[in-house]
Amino acid sequence: MKYMIFIGMLFGMQSFLQSQNISMESTFMNEKIKHQYIFFKDFEATKFSFFNLTSISTDYNFGRVSESYLLDNFVFYEIKKGVSLAAEAALNQEAHSLAVGARYTYNKNNFRFTFFPSYRILDKRYLYTRMLLEYKSPISRQVHVYFRGQVNGSTDFSGNNKLTNLYRLGLQYKNIRFGLGTPWFKALSAKPLKLELFGFFIGLNIL
């Protein structure tokens, strides 16, 4: 039931906003499947845009949502090319949060870099920083080597720091990408990588 409510909220927002770009990706691990759904809406004739990232984790019975889910919504206001102010409202399995921040994006020649610091303003206040690096190297006109790395860090400036990362490496054919991937895991850890930190991912850009 929780799963159906979650999906209903997601598609309700998409229908209301008539999103321009949609991306879906699933990573198949040894015990779980991580699903990620993204849609983006650029409001024409304004400098505003809307971005939604939704992720859930299920087992292979597809009938139970695990303890991990996220519904993350952003409104951006572009102040100059590549630089935007941001407001965020997020809901996950633990709580809801609000944040304000700024995003810098460089996107050119199959290379994309994003740096996005934000400050959470509800309950536990802390600085949360996202970084993304995505690169596609052409093999032919329709086939590319695909790489994506993401690093998220948080600090409350009192010694409570957290750093996690995620990686994708594979091929992209037209609007389909696939290959090896990891879930979010603790960065800079001295512990050896375990089997559950690797899986197969497949993604699709719809629009």
C-alpha positions in Angstrom: 0.0 0.0 0.0 2.8 2.4 0.9 4.5 1.6 -2.4 1.3 2.5 -4.4 0.9 5.8 -2.5 4.5 6.6 -3.2 4.2 6.0 -6.9 0.9 7.8 -7.1 2.4 11.0 -5.6 5.3 10.8 -8.1 3.1 10.5 -11.2 0.7 13.0 -9.9 3.4 15.7 -9.7 4.7 14.7 -13.1 1.2 15.0 -14.7 0.6 18.4 -13.0 3.9 19.9 -14.1 4.0 18.2 -17.6 7.7 17.5 -17.2 10.0 18.0 -20.2 12.8 15.5 -19.3 12.4 12.1 -17.7 15.1 9.7 -16.6 14.7 6.3 -15.0 17.5 4.1 -13.6 17.5 0.8 -11.7 20.5 -0.9 -10.0 20.3 -4.6 -9.4 22.2 -5.7 -6.3 22.6 -9.2 -4.7 19.5 -8.7 -2.5 17.8 -5.5 -3.4 16.9 -3.3 -6.4 17.5 0.4 -6.2 15.1 2.5 -8.4 15.7 6.1 -9.3 13.3 8.3 -11.2 14.0 11.9 -12.2 12.0 14.5 -14.0 12.7 18.1 -14.9 10.5 21.1 -15.9 11.9 24.4 -17.3 9.2 27.1 -17.0 9.4 28.9 -20.3 9.7 32.7 -20.3 10.9 32.6 -16.7 14.1 31.8 -15.0 12.5 29.2 -12.8 12.8 25.4 -13.1 11.6 22.4 -11.1 13.5 19.2 -10.5 12.3 16.0 -8.8 14.4 13.0 -7.7 12.6 10.0 -6.3 14.4 6.8 -5.2 13.1 3.6 -3.5 14.6 0.3 -2.6 12.7 -3.0 -3.0 13.5 -6.7 -2.6 13.1 -9.1 -5.6 9.5 -9.8 -4.7 8.7 -6.2 -5.7 6.1 -6.1 -3.0 7.9 -4.4 -0.1 9.4 -1.0 0.1 12.4 -1.2 2.4 13.6 1.3 5.0 15.1 3.4 2.2 13.1 5.9 0.1 13.4 9.5 -0.9 11.1 12.1 -2.5 13.2 15.2 -3.2 11.9 18.4 -4.9 13.9 21.4 -6.0 12.9 24.8 -7.3 15.8 26.7 -9.1 16.1 30.3 -10.1 18.8 31.1 -12.6 20.8 34.2 -11.8 23.3 33.7 -14.6 24.3 31.0 -17.0 25.2 27.9 -15.0 24.5 29.5 -11.6 21.1 29.1 -9.8 19.6 29.7 -6.4 17.7 26.8 -5.0 15.0 25.8 -2.5 14.5 22.1 -1.5 11.7 20.1 0.2 12.5 16.5 0.9 10.8 13.5 2.4 12.5 10.2 3.4 11.9 7.3 5.7 13.1 9.3 8.7 11.8 12.8 8.4 11.1 15.7 6.1 13.5 18.7 5.5 13.7 22.1 4.0 16.9 23.7 2.6 18.2 26.6 0.6 21.3 26.8 -1.4 23.0 27.6 -4.7 24.0 25.3 -7.6 26.8 25.7 -10.2 26.6 23.5 -13.4 29.1 23.2 -16.2 27.8 21.3 -19.2 29.8 21.0 -22.4 31.0 18.4 -24.9 29.6 15.3 -23.1 31.0 16.5 -19.8 28.9 17.7 -16.9 30.0 18.9 -13.5 27.7 20.1 -10.7 28.5 21.6 -7.3 25.5 22.2 -5.1 25.9 23.3 -1.4 22.7 23.8 0.6 21.8 24.5 4.2 19.1 22.5 6.0 16.9 24.8 8.0 14.5 22.4 9.9 15.3 20.5 13.1 19.0 19.5 12.8 20.7 22.3 10.9 23.7 21.4 8.8 25.5 22.1 5.5 24.9 19.5 2.8 27.0 19.5 -0.3 26.4 17.5 -3.5 28.9 17.0 -6.3 28.3 15.2 -9.6 30.7 14.4 -12.5 29.3 12.8 -15.7 31.2 12.0 -18.8 30.4 10.3 -22.1 33.2 9.4 -24.4 32.1 8.6 -28.0 33.0 5.2 -29.5 30.7 5.8 -32.5 27.9 8.2 -33.4 25.4 6.3 -31.2 27.6 4.5 -28.7 29.5 6.1 -25.8 31.5 5.0 -22.8 29.5 6.3 -19.8 30.8 7.3 -16.4 29.1 9.0 -13.5 30.4 9.7 -10.0 28.5 11.4 -7.2 29.7 12.6 -3.8 27.5 13.9 -1.0 28.9 15.4 2.2 27.3 16.8 5.3 28.5 18.6 8.4 27.0 20.3 11.4 30.3 21.9 12.2 30.6 20.1 15.6 32.4 17.0 14.4 29.5 15.1 13.0 30.6 14.7 9.4 29.4 12.2 6.7 30.7 11.5 3.2 29.1 9.1 0.8 29.6 8.3 -2.9 28.1 6.5 -5.8 29.5 5.3 -9.2 28.4 4.2 -12.6 30.6 2.8 -15.4 29.2 1.3 -18.7 28.0 2.1 -22.1 25.3 4.3 -23.5 23.5 3.4 -26.7 21.2 6.2 -27.9 19.1 7.0 -24.8 19.8 3.7 -23.0 22.8 3.3 -20.6 23.9 0.2 -18.7 26.9 -1.3 -16.9 28.3 -1.7 -13.4 27.2 0.4 -10.6 27.3 0.9 -6.8 24.7 2.1 -4.3 25.5 5.0 -2.0 28.3 3.9 0.4 30.7 5.5 2.8 33.5 7.3 1.1 37.2 7.1 2.0 36.5 3.9 4.1 39.4 1.6 4.9 37.1 -1.4 4.8 37.4 -3.6 1.7 34.6 -3.3 -0.8 32.0 -6.0 -0.4 29.9 -7.8 -3.0 26.8 -5.9 -2.0 28.5 -2.7 -3.1 28.4 -3.8 -6.8 25.5 -4.4 -9.1 24.2 -4.0 -12.7 22.5 -0.8 -13.6 20.3 0.1 -16.6 18.9 3.6 -17.3 16.7 5.3 -19.8 16.1 8.9 -20.9 12.5 9.1 -22.1 12.3 12.7 -23.2 
